[in-house]
Every structure is written in C-alpha cells, then in structure tokens.
Amino acid sequence: MIKFTLPVLFELGFPAERIYTSLERRMKCGIGKCGRCNIGPKYVCVDGPVFSYAELQGLPEQF
C-alpha cells in the first residue's frame, strides 16, 4: 500500500481509478528483459510509465 495520499483529489470526488501518475525507474533494456525497472509484478518500461492510483495501491512498498 502506498503511504502517501492525494487528499485534494479525493476531496474533489475523483475515484482512485481516475487519478494517474507516472513513475520513473532506472532502465537498462527498455523492453522488460533486464528486470531493473520492476516494482513487484509490474515493469515500468513495459506496463507504464503511467499508472492509475488504483494500480499503485496493489504494488509492494519497495518503491
């Protein structure tokens, strides 16, 4: 679970599925083969770099 919250967007009534953010990880190959950009089961280079807040809530706290 992500520890930061987006109180303003939630107060405005946005659901977690409509809040998007981008992630940046160090990438070596850019096609998901090297594993340097993975966060749990997701690869930033292949699955992202833009994720919804709902997707980020399911990722481990390692980032």
CNS distance restraints for C-alpha pairs under 8 A (distance, minus, plus):
assign (resid   1 and name CA) (resid  56 and name CA) 7.59 0.50 0.50
assign (resid   1 and name CA) (resid  57 and name CA) 4.86 0.50 0.50
assign (resid   1 and name CA) (resid  58 and name CA) 6.24 0.50 0.50
assign (resid   1 and name CA) (resid  59 and name CA) 6.58 0.50 0.50
assign (resid   1 and name CA) (resid  60 and name CA) 6.46 0.50 0.50
assign (resid   1 and name CA) (resid  61 and name CA) 6.15 0.50 0.50
assign (resid   2 and name CA) (resid  56 and name CA) 6.96 0.50 0.50
assign (resid   2 and name CA) (resid  57 and name CA) 5.63 0.50 0.50
assign (resid   2 and name CA) (resid  59 and name CA) 7.83 0.50 0.50
assign (resid   2 and name CA) (resid  60 and name CA) 7.96 0.50 0.50
assign (resid   2 and name CA) (resid  61 and name CA) 6.33 0.50 0.50
assign (resid   6 and name CA) (resid  10 and name CA) 6.40 0.50 0.50
assign (resid   7 and name CA) (resid  11 and name CA) 5.93 0.50 0.50
assign (resid   8 and name CA) (resid  12 and name CA) 6.24 0.50 0.50
assign (resid   9 and name CA) (resid  13 and name CA) 6.57 0.50 0.50
assign (resid   9 and name CA) (resid  14 and name CA) 5.67 0.50 0.50
assign (resid   9 and name CA) (resid  19 and name CA) 7.80 0.50 0.50
assign (resid  10 and name CA) (resid  14 and name CA) 5.27 0.50 0.50
assign (resid  10 and name CA) (resid  15 and name CA) 6.79 0.50 0.50
assign (resid  10 and name CA) (resid  16 and name CA) 7.99 0.50 0.50
assign (resid  14 and name CA) (resid  18 and name CA) 6.24 0.50 0.50
assign (resid  14 and name CA) (resid  19 and name CA) 6.92 0.50 0.50
assign (resid  15 and name CA) (resid  19 and name CA) 6.93 0.50 0.50
assign (resid  16 and name CA) (resid  52 and name CA) 7.01 0.50 0.50
assign (resid  16 and name CA) (resid  53 and name CA) 5.21 0.50 0.50
assign (resid  16 and name CA) (resid  54 and name CA) 5.01 0.50 0.50
assign (resid  17 and name CA) (resid  52 and name CA) 5.73 0.50 0.50
assign (resid  17 and name CA) (resid  53 and name CA) 6.23 0.50 0.50
assign (resid  17 and name CA) (resid  54 and name CA) 5.29 0.50 0.50
assign (resid  17 and name CA) (resid  55 and name CA) 7.91 0.50 0.50
assign (resid  18 and name CA) (resid  52 and name CA) 6.67 0.50 0.50
assign (resid  18 and name CA) (resid  53 and name CA) 7.60 0.50 0.50
assign (resid  19 and name CA) (resid  52 and name CA) 5.53 0.50 0.50
assign (resid  19 and name CA) (resid  53 and name CA) 5.49 0.50 0.50
assign (resid  19 and name CA) (resid  54 and name CA) 7.93 0.50 0.50
assign (resid  20 and name CA) (resid  50 and name CA) 6.64 0.50 0.50
assign (resid  20 and name CA) (resid  51 and name CA) 5.60 0.50 0.50
assign (resid  20 and name CA) (resid  52 and name CA) 4.26 0.50 0.50
assign (resid  20 and name CA) (resid  53 and name CA) 5.87 0.50 0.50
assign (resid  21 and name CA) (resid  50 and name CA) 5.62 0.50 0.50
assign (resid  21 and name CA) (resid  51 and name CA) 5.65 0.50 0.50
assign (resid  21 and name CA) (resid  52 and name CA) 6.32 0.50 0.50
assign (resid  21 and name CA) (resid  53 and name CA) 7.14 0.50 0.50
assign (resid  22 and name CA) (resid  48 and name CA) 7.48 0.50 0.50
assign (resid  22 and name CA) (resid  49 and name CA) 5.24 0.50 0.50
assign (resid  22 and name CA) (resid  50 and name CA) 4.22 0.50 0.50
assign (resid  22 and name CA) (resid  51 and name CA) 6.07 0.50 0.50
assign (resid  23 and name CA) (resid  44 and name CA) 6.96 0.50 0.50
assign (resid  23 and name CA) (resid  48 and name CA) 7.54 0.50 0.50
assign (resid  23 and name CA) (resid  49 and name CA) 5.32 0.50 0.50
assign (resid  23 and name CA) (resid  50 and name CA) 6.48 0.50 0.50
assign (resid  23 and name CA) (resid  51 and name CA) 7.57 0.50 0.50
assign (resid  24 and name CA) (resid  44 and name CA) 7.24 0.50 0.50
assign (resid  24 and name CA) (resid  49 and name CA) 6.80 0.50 0.50
assign (resid  25 and name CA) (resid  36 and name CA) 7.73 0.50 0.50
assign (resid  25 and name CA) (resid  37 and name CA) 5.20 0.50 0.50
assign (resid  25 and name CA) (resid  44 and name CA) 6.78 0.50 0.50
assign (resid  26 and name CA) (resid  36 and name CA) 6.48 0.50 0.50
assign (resid  26 and name CA) (resid  37 and name CA) 5.83 0.50 0.50
assign (resid  27 and name CA) (resid  36 and name CA) 5.77 0.50 0.50
assign (resid  27 and name CA) (resid  37 and name CA) 5.49 0.50 0.50
assign (resid  27 and name CA) (resid  45 and name CA) 7.18 0.50 0.50
assign (resid  28 and name CA) (resid  34 and name CA) 6.73 0.50 0.50
assign (resid  28 and name CA) (resid  36 and name CA) 6.77 0.50 0.50
assign (resid  29 and name CA) (resid  33 and name CA) 6.65 0.50 0.50
assign (resid  29 and name CA) (resid  34 and name CA) 6.12 0.50 0.50
assign (resid  30 and name CA) (resid  45 and name CA) 5.32 0.50 0.50
assign (resid  30 and name CA) (resid  46 and name CA) 7.36 0.50 0.50
assign (resid  31 and name CA) (resid  45 and name CA) 6.20 0.50 0.50
assign (resid  31 and name CA) (resid  46 and name CA) 6.04 0.50 0.50
assign (resid  32 and name CA) (resid  37 and name CA) 7.61 0.50 0.50
assign (resid  32 and name CA) (resid  38 and name CA) 7.98 0.50 0.50
assign (resid  32 and name CA) (resid  43 and name CA) 6.23 0.50 0.50
assign (resid  32 and name CA) (resid  45 and name CA) 6.31 0.50 0.50
assign (resid  32 and name CA) (resid  46 and name CA) 6.01 0.50 0.50
assign (resid  35 and name CA) (resid  43 and name CA) 7.42 0.50 0.50
assign (resid  37 and name CA) (resid  43 and name CA) 5.61 0.50 0.50
assign (resid  37 and name CA) (resid  44 and name CA) 5.55 0.50 0.50
assign (resid  37 and name CA) (resid  45 and name CA) 6.69 0.50 0.50
assign (resid  38 and name CA) (resid  42 and name CA) 5.49 0.50 0.50
assign (resid  38 and name CA) (resid  43 and name CA) 4.21 0.50 0.50
assign (resid  38 and name CA) (resid  44 and name CA) 6.16 0.50 0.50
assign (resid  39 and name CA) (resid  43 and name CA) 6.28 0.50 0.50
assign (resid  39 and name CA) (resid  44 and name CA) 7.47 0.50 0.50
assign (resid  39 and name CA) (resid  59 and name CA) 6.86 0.50 0.50
assign (resid  39 and name CA) (resid  60 and name CA) 7.12 0.50 0.50
assign (resid  39 and name CA) (resid  62 and name CA) 7.28 0.50 0.50
assign (resid  39 and name CA) (resid  63 and name CA) 7.01 0.50 0.50
assign (resid  40 and name CA) (resid  59 and name CA) 6.08 0.50 0.50
assign (resid  40 and name CA) (resid  60 and name CA) 6.05 0.50 0.50
assign (resid  41 and name CA) (resid  59 and name CA) 7.82 0.50 0.50
assign (resid  42 and name CA) (resid  47 and name CA) 6.23 0.50 0.50
assign (resid  43 and name CA) (resid  47 and name CA) 5.43 0.50 0.50
assign (resid  43 and name CA) (resid  48 and name CA) 7.00 0.50 0.50
assign (resid  44 and name CA) (resid  48 and name CA) 4.66 0.50 0.50
assign (resid  44 and name CA) (resid  49 and name CA) 5.00 0.50 0.50
assign (resid  45 and name CA) (resid  49 and name CA) 6.20 0.50 0.50
assign (resid  51 and name CA) (resid  55 and name CA) 6.22 0.50 0.50
assign (resid  51 and name CA) (resid  56 and name CA) 6.78 0.50 0.50
assign (resid  52 and name CA) (resid  56 and name CA) 6.51 0.50 0.50
assign (resid  53 and name CA) (resid  57 and name CA) 6.27 0.50 0.50
assign (resid  54 and name CA) (resid  58 and name CA) 7.07 0.50 0.50
assign (resid  55 and name CA) (resid  59 and name CA) 7.08 0.50 0.50
